[in-house]
Amino acid sequence: MELRNLLTYSKVCEAMSFSKAADQLGYAQSTVTTQIAQLEEELGVKLFDRNGKRIRLNAKGQELLLYANQLLALVSETKANVSDTKTPRGSLRIGVIESVGTFFLPDILEDYLTNFPEVHVQVLTATTREIMEMLRQNKIDLMLTLDEQVYDPDWTCAWSRKEDIVFLCAPEHAFAGRADLPLAELLQENMLLTERQCNYRHSFEHICDGYQMRPRSSLEIGCTNTILQFTEHNLGVTFLPRLTVQASLQAKRLANFSVKEVSIQMLIQLIYRKSIWCTPAMKAFIEKIRNTHKNMEA
């Protein structure tokens, strides 16, 4: 089995396109088609389900992709160790949700890039489901998300931290500083909500469903910074991860309060795939996060 065929196969699976894989590899599309055909002939199975020009991995294709990525990772690791090139360099692709990317990453990345200038970092922002799919398709190296504990047999959680979801309002709002506010009273206020795919919004709505309650009125906003601005201007009340609101609370631009029936806690999780080689750039980033937050907690 030719390694170059496995590399081509991995690229096709990543792009879900023969032509895009050919462009990335600098091949003619006919070369990519031939290499995939050679793999299928050698294994005696079809690897893709084809519908016109569109392709989709079938069960055998997914099984081969796992082995292909493991073999390619081993080749990369061998080259790095034997040639003694353990200095972090090359690319590092990080998939994050918007709130974590905006409020969690900047200081860490500033320090990381200062120490490892040969690493080119690409930050991709998407919903949790989207970055999970990116990780499975090898479109990112690390996933940094805010969720309940996630699990996949091919995933390794390199670091995690508990994160409280807090209720917020303008300092002049009647809820400011209140403890154990009844849920029914909260839901009479205009609520500024994150997008529907948001995990902590889902948890909040699940709690409300348990009491057979719904917000009287709400405004859905996809950007955390916009929610903060609207809340500061007393356009409604909201709930967000504590990491996103620390500066606003310290500056007294916002006030927090607690709700009697609601307590939500999520995990910030840094995850990569077991079947790929954890490169020096990835290891350095993982250690940077671990050490940064160990020092903060000390």
C-alpha positions in Angstrom: 0.0 0.0 0.0 1.6 3.3 -1.1 1.9 6.1 1.4 1.3 8.7 -1.3 -2.0 7.0 -2.0 -3.0 7.2 1.6 -2.0 10.8 1.8 -4.1 11.6 -1.3 -7.0 9.6 0.3 -6.7 11.6 3.5 -6.9 14.9 1.6 -9.9 13.7 -0.4 -11.7 12.8 2.8 -10.8 16.2 4.3 -12.0 18.2 1.3 -14.8 15.7 0.3 -13.7 16.6 -3.3 -11.3 15.0 -5.7 -10.7 18.3 -7.5 -10.0 20.3 -4.2 -7.6 17.5 -3.0 -5.8 17.7 -6.4 -5.4 21.5 -6.0 -4.0 21.1 -2.5 -1.6 18.4 -3.5 -0.6 20.0 -6.8 -1.8 17.0 -8.8 -3.9 16.7 -11.8 -7.4 15.5 -10.9 -6.8 12.3 -13.0 -3.9 11.5 -10.7 -6.1 11.7 -7.6 -8.8 9.5 -9.3 -6.2 6.9 -10.3 -4.7 6.8 -6.8 -8.1 6.3 -5.1 -8.9 3.6 -7.7 -5.7 1.8 -6.9 -6.6 1.8 -3.2 -10.1 0.5 -3.9 -8.7 -2.2 -6.2 -6.0 -3.3 -3.6 -8.5 -3.5 -0.8 -11.3 -4.9 -2.9 -13.9 -2.5 -1.6 -15.5 0.8 -2.6 -14.5 3.6 -0.2 -17.0 6.3 -1.3 -20.6 6.4 -2.2 -20.9 8.6 -5.3 -23.9 10.7 -6.3 -22.9 12.5 -9.5 -20.0 14.7 -8.6 -20.7 14.5 -4.9 -19.0 11.8 -2.8 -19.6 10.5 0.8 -17.5 8.2 2.9 -19.1 4.8 3.4 -18.4 2.5 6.4 -15.3 0.9 4.9 -14.0 4.4 3.9 -14.3 5.6 7.4 -12.5 2.6 8.7 -9.6 3.1 6.2 -9.4 6.8 7.1 -8.7 5.9 10.7 -5.8 3.7 9.7 -4.6 6.1 7.1 -4.4 9.0 9.6 -2.6 6.8 12.1 0.0 5.7 9.5 0.5 9.3 8.3 0.9 10.6 11.8 3.5 7.9 12.5 5.4 8.9 9.4 5.4 12.6 10.5 6.4 11.6 14.1 9.3 9.5 12.7 10.6 12.3 10.5 10.5 14.8 13.4 12.2 12.5 15.9 14.8 11.1 13.7 15.8 14.5 12.2 15.6 16.0 15.7 13.2 18.8 14.6 11.3 19.1 17.8 11.1 22.9 17.8 7.4 23.9 17.3 7.0 25.1 13.7 4.6 24.7 10.8 0.8 25.2 11.1 -1.6 24.9 14.1 -5.3 24.9 13.3 -7.6 25.6 16.3 -11.4 25.3 16.2 -13.3 27.3 18.8 -16.7 28.6 19.6 -17.1 32.4 19.4 -17.2 33.1 23.1 -14.2 31.1 23.9 -12.2 32.4 21.0 -13.0 36.1 21.9 -12.5 36.0 25.6 -10.2 33.0 26.3 -7.6 32.8 23.6 -6.1 36.3 23.0 -3.7 36.4 26.0 -2.7 32.8 25.5 -2.1 33.2 21.8 -0.1 36.4 22.3 2.3 34.6 24.6 2.4 31.5 22.4 3.3 33.4 19.2 6.0 35.3 21.0 7.6 32.1 22.2 7.1 30.1 19.0 7.3 32.5 16.1 7.8 29.7 13.5 4.2 28.4 14.1 1.5 29.7 11.9 -1.8 29.7 13.9 -5.2 29.6 12.2 -8.2 30.1 14.4 -11.6 28.9 13.0 -14.8 30.0 14.7 -17.9 27.9 14.5 -20.7 26.2 16.5 -19.8 23.3 18.7 -21.3 20.8 16.2 -19.4 22.3 13.4 -16.0 22.3 15.1 -16.6 18.7 16.2 -17.1 17.8 12.5 -14.0 19.7 11.5 -12.0 17.7 14.0 -13.4 14.4 12.7 -12.5 15.4 9.1 -9.0 16.5 10.1 -9.7 20.2 9.2 -8.4 21.3 12.6 -5.8 20.0 15.0 -7.3 21.1 18.3 -10.8 21.8 19.4 -11.5 24.3 22.2 -15.2 24.2 23.2 -17.6 25.0 26.0 -20.0 22.1 26.6 -21.0 19.3 28.8 -18.3 16.6 28.8 -18.0 15.4 25.2 -16.8 11.9 24.2 -15.6 10.1 21.1 -13.4 7.0 21.1 -10.9 8.8 18.9 -10.7 11.9 21.0 -8.3 12.8 23.9 -9.2 15.7 26.3 -5.8 17.4 26.9 -7.2 19.9 29.4 -10.5 21.0 30.9 -11.9 23.6 33.3 -15.3 24.1 34.9 -17.0 27.3 33.8 -20.1 28.8 35.5 -22.9 30.3 33.5 -24.0 33.6 35.2 -27.1 35.7 34.9 -26.5 39.4 34.1 -28.3 42.7 33.9 -27.5 46.4 33.8 -26.4 47.8 37.2 -29.6 49.9 37.4 -31.9 47.0 36.7 -34.1 45.8 39.6 -32.5 42.3 39.4 -29.0 43.6 40.1 -27.4 41.8 43.0 -30.5 39.7 43.8 -30.1 36.1 45.1 -32.5 33.3 44.4 -34.7 35.2 42.0 -37.8 33.0 41.1 -37.5 31.6 37.6 -41.1 32.8 36.8 -40.1 36.4 37.6 -37.0 36.1 35.4 -39.1 34.9 32.5 -41.3 38.0 32.6 -38.3 40.1 31.5 -37.0 40.5 28.0 -34.2 38.0 27.6 -31.2 38.4 25.3 -30.4 34.9 24.1 -27.5 33.3 22.2 -28.1 31.3 19.0 -30.2 28.1 19.3 -27.2 25.8 18.8 -25.6 27.2 22.0 -25.1 24.5 24.7 -25.8 26.6 27.7 -29.0 28.1 26.1 -30.1 24.5 25.5 -29.5 23.6 29.2 -31.5 26.7 30.3 -34.4 25.9 28.0 -34.4 22.3 29.2 -34.7 23.5 32.8 -37.5 25.9 31.8 -39.3 23.0 30.0 -39.2 21.0 33.2 -41.2 23.7 34.9 -43.4 24.1 31.8 -42.3 27.7 31.4 -41.0 29.9 28.5 -39.6 33.4 28.3 -42.4 36.0 27.8 -40.2 37.8 25.2 -36.7 37.3 23.9 -34.2 38.6 21.3 -31.8 36.1 19.7 -28.3 37.4 19.1 -25.4 35.5 17.6 -22.5 37.6 18.9 -21.5 37.6 22.6 -20.1 41.1 22.4 -23.4 42.4 21.1 -25.3 40.7 23.9 -23.0 42.4 26.4 -23.6 45.8 24.8 -27.3 45.3 24.7 -27.4 44.2 28.4 -25.3 47.1 29.5 -27.8 49.4 27.8 -30.6 47.7 29.8 -32.3 46.2 26.7 -32.8 42.9 28.6 -31.2 40.4 30.9 -29.1 37.5 29.8 -26.8 34.6 30.9 -23.3 34.0 29.7 -20.1 32.1 30.7 -18.3 33.9 33.5 -15.1 34.2 31.4 -16.9 36.5 28.9 -18.2 38.9 31.6 -15.4 39.3 34.1 -14.2 42.6 32.7 -17.7 44.1 32.5 -18.5 43.0 36.1 -15.2 44.4 37.5 -15.9 47.7 35.6 -19.4 47.7 37.0 -20.9 48.0 33.6 -22.9 44.9 34.4 -24.3 43.3 37.6 -25.0 39.6 38.2 -27.8 37.9 40.0 -28.8 34.3 40.8 -32.0 32.4 39.9 -33.4 30.0 42.5 -34.2 27.1 40.1 -31.3 27.4 37.7 -27.6 26.4 38.1 -25.7 25.8 34.9 -22.0 24.8 34.7 -20.1 23.8 31.5 -16.6 22.6 30.7 -14.1 24.3 28.6 -12.3 21.4 26.9 -9.2 21.2 24.7 -9.4 18.1 22.5 -7.4 16.4 19.8 -7.6 13.1 18.0 -5.8 10.0 19.3 -5.3 8.8 15.7 -3.1 11.8 14.7 0.4 12.7 15.8 0.4 15.4 18.5 2.9 17.7 16.8 5.4 19.9 18.8 3.2 22.9 17.9 0.2 21.2 19.4 2.1 20.0 22.5 3.4 23.5 23.1 0.0 25.0 22.9 -1.5 22.4 25.3 1.3 23.1 27.8 0.8 26.8 27.4 -2.9 26.5 28.4 -2.1 24.1 31.2 0.6 26.3 32.7 -1.3 29.6 32.2 -4.4 28.3 34.1 -2.3 26.5 36.7 -0.6 29.8 37.6 -4.0 31.6 37.7 -5.4 29.0 40.1 -2.2 29.0 42.3 
